[in-house]
Amino acid sequence: MPGLLPRKNVGERVAQQIESLLAATQASGSGVPDPDREADTAEARIRQRKDIGPTVKEILTRARRGQGVYRESLERVESQCRLTGLLDRLHLRASHIKPWCQCTDEEKLDGFNGLLLSPHIDPLFDRGYISFSNAGDLMLSRDLNPAVLEKWGIASRKNVGAFGPEQCRYLEYHRSEVFEKTNGGRRTRADQELELLEIGEPAVVKAVE
């Protein structure tokens, strides 16, 4: 049974707050990769390519934003946010498991290379603060204060259901190359602000067990 729908725009507002704090975290550490900058560079390369036409370029760049062909393919694989249980796809983001900027053209559009995530959960996964085992166990980065999930009523020990073999190969990449890699274990002022962020009611009142 799905949870109650979030208040209008609450999830997106919270996601924007989190993303700005995470961006500040990365900017404060020297030598720390910036996923957004890497994706901007990859998108610029696509637009300069001569081996594909404008239609394919548009399809590939829209996939970065979780739109178009990629979104349609993902929705044939996933039907809800596995962590919150939210079913309303209008409030879910299409998030690549293996980062878009590090994918081949085929991987950028592969529906198995993705999860539908609530907007406040997406940046945590994208920045490597959470991941999942192949069996579906939630994995928390040592850099994520447990109070963040506690505020949203999400158990730190949670199984979201086993993943298929097609998704597992992408999850293995996420665990080895993204999980706990974003800020290199450094604690910053932005980390502390993230821990203290007040977000009010959880976006989903009751998650699917």
C-alpha positions in Angstrom: 0.0 0.0 0.0 1.6 3.3 -1.1 2.1 6.1 1.4 0.3 9.4 1.4 1.3 11.9 -1.3 3.8 14.6 -0.3 2.7 18.2 0.2 3.0 20.1 -3.1 6.6 21.1 -3.9 7.9 20.0 -0.5 10.1 17.2 -1.9 11.5 19.4 -4.6 12.3 22.2 -2.2 14.0 19.9 0.2 16.0 18.3 -2.7 17.2 21.7 -3.8 18.4 22.6 -0.3 20.3 19.3 0.0 21.8 19.6 -3.5 23.1 23.1 -2.7 24.7 21.9 0.5 26.3 18.9 -1.2 27.6 21.2 -3.9 29.2 23.4 -1.2 30.7 20.4 0.4 32.4 19.4 -2.8 33.6 22.9 -3.6 35.3 23.2 -0.3 37.5 20.1 -0.8 40.5 20.3 -3.2 40.8 17.4 -5.6 37.2 16.3 -5.0 35.4 15.4 -8.3 32.3 17.5 -9.1 29.7 15.2 -10.7 27.8 18.2 -12.2 30.9 19.6 -13.8 31.9 16.2 -15.2 28.3 15.8 -16.6 28.5 19.3 -18.2 31.8 18.4 -19.9 30.3 15.1 -21.1 27.3 16.8 -22.5 29.4 19.4 -24.3 31.4 16.5 -25.9 28.1 14.9 -27.1 27.0 18.1 -28.8 30.3 18.4 -30.6 30.3 14.8 -31.9 30.1 14.3 -35.7 29.3 10.6 -35.6 25.7 11.1 -34.5 22.9 13.3 -35.6 21.0 16.0 -33.7 18.1 13.6 -32.8 20.4 11.1 -31.1 22.3 14.0 -29.4 19.0 15.2 -28.0 18.0 11.8 -26.8 21.3 11.3 -25.0 21.3 14.7 -23.3 17.7 14.4 -22.2 18.7 11.1 -20.6 21.0 13.1 -18.3 17.9 14.8 -16.9 15.9 11.6 -16.6 13.7 12.4 -19.5 12.6 10.9 -22.8 13.6 7.5 -24.0 15.6 6.8 -20.8 12.7 7.6 -18.5 10.4 5.4 -20.6 12.8 2.5 -20.4 13.3 2.9 -16.7 9.6 3.0 -15.9 9.3 -0.4 -17.6 11.8 -1.7 -14.9 10.9 0.3 -11.8 7.5 1.4 -10.6 8.1 3.3 -7.4 10.8 4.7 -5.1 12.2 1.6 -3.4 13.2 3.5 -0.3 10.1 5.6 0.4 7.5 3.5 -1.4 6.1 6.5 -3.3 4.2 5.4 -6.4 3.2 8.7 -7.9 5.7 9.1 -10.8 5.0 12.8 -11.1 7.1 13.2 -7.9 9.8 10.7 -8.7 13.2 11.4 -10.4 14.8 9.0 -12.9 18.3 8.6 -11.5 21.1 6.7 -13.2 22.9 4.1 -11.1 26.1 4.4 -13.0 26.6 8.1 -13.5 25.4 9.4 -16.9 28.7 11.1 -17.6 30.6 7.8 -17.2 28.2 5.7 -19.4 28.5 4.5 -23.0 25.7 5.7 -25.2 23.8 2.4 -24.7 24.2 2.6 -20.9 22.9 6.2 -20.9 19.6 4.9 -22.2 19.4 1.5 -20.5 16.4 1.3 -18.2 18.2 -1.2 -16.0 20.7 1.5 -15.2 18.4 3.5 -13.1 16.1 3.9 -10.1 13.0 5.9 -9.6 13.7 8.0 -6.4 11.9 10.5 -4.4 13.4 14.0 -4.9 15.0 14.2 -1.4 16.5 10.7 -1.8 18.0 11.2 -5.3 20.9 13.5 -4.3 21.9 11.2 -1.5 22.2 8.3 -4.0 23.7 10.5 -6.8 26.4 11.9 -4.4 27.3 8.5 -2.9 25.8 9.0 0.5 23.7 5.8 0.1 23.8 2.7 -2.0 22.2 -0.7 -2.1 23.6 -4.3 -2.0 22.5 -6.6 -4.8 20.1 -8.2 -2.3 18.5 -4.8 -1.7 20.0 -3.9 1.7 20.3 -0.1 2.2 24.0 1.0 2.6 24.8 4.2 4.4 28.0 6.2 4.0 30.0 6.9 7.1 29.7 10.6 6.0 25.9 10.6 6.2 24.5 11.5 9.7 21.8 9.0 10.6 19.6 11.9 11.7 19.0 12.7 8.0 17.0 9.5 7.3 15.6 9.6 10.8 14.0 13.0 10.0 12.2 11.4 7.0 11.1 8.3 9.0 13.3 5.9 7.0 14.9 3.1 8.9 18.6 2.9 8.6 18.4 -0.9 8.4 16.1 -1.5 5.5 15.8 -4.0 2.6 14.2 -2.6 -0.6 13.9 -5.9 -2.4 16.5 -7.8 -4.5 17.7 -6.4 -7.8 17.8 -8.3 -11.0 21.1 -9.3 -12.6 20.9 -6.5 -15.2 20.7 -3.9 -12.4 23.3 -5.6 -10.2 26.1 -4.9 -12.6 25.4 -1.2 -12.4 25.0 -1.3 -8.6 28.4 -2.9 -8.4 29.8 0.1 -10.2 28.0 2.5 -7.9 29.3 0.8 -4.8 32.9 0.8 -6.1 33.1 4.1 -7.8 30.4 6.4 -6.3 29.5 5.2 -2.8 31.5 7.1 -0.2 33.7 8.6 -2.9 32.2 12.1 -3.4 33.8 14.0 -0.5 36.7 11.6 0.3 35.6 11.2 3.9 36.2 14.9 4.7 33.9 16.7 7.1 33.1 20.3 6.1 30.9 23.1 7.3 28.4 22.2 4.6 28.3 18.6 6.1 27.4 20.1 9.4 24.7 22.3 7.9 23.2 19.2 6.2 23.0 17.4 9.5 21.1 20.3 11.0 18.8 20.9 8.1 15.2 21.0 9.3 12.8 19.5 6.7 9.5 19.1 8.6 7.2 16.3 7.7 8.6 13.4 5.6 7.7 13.4 1.9 6.1 10.0 2.4 4.4 9.4 5.6 4.4 5.6 5.4 6.9 3.6 3.3 6.1 0.3 1.7 7.6 -2.5 3.7 
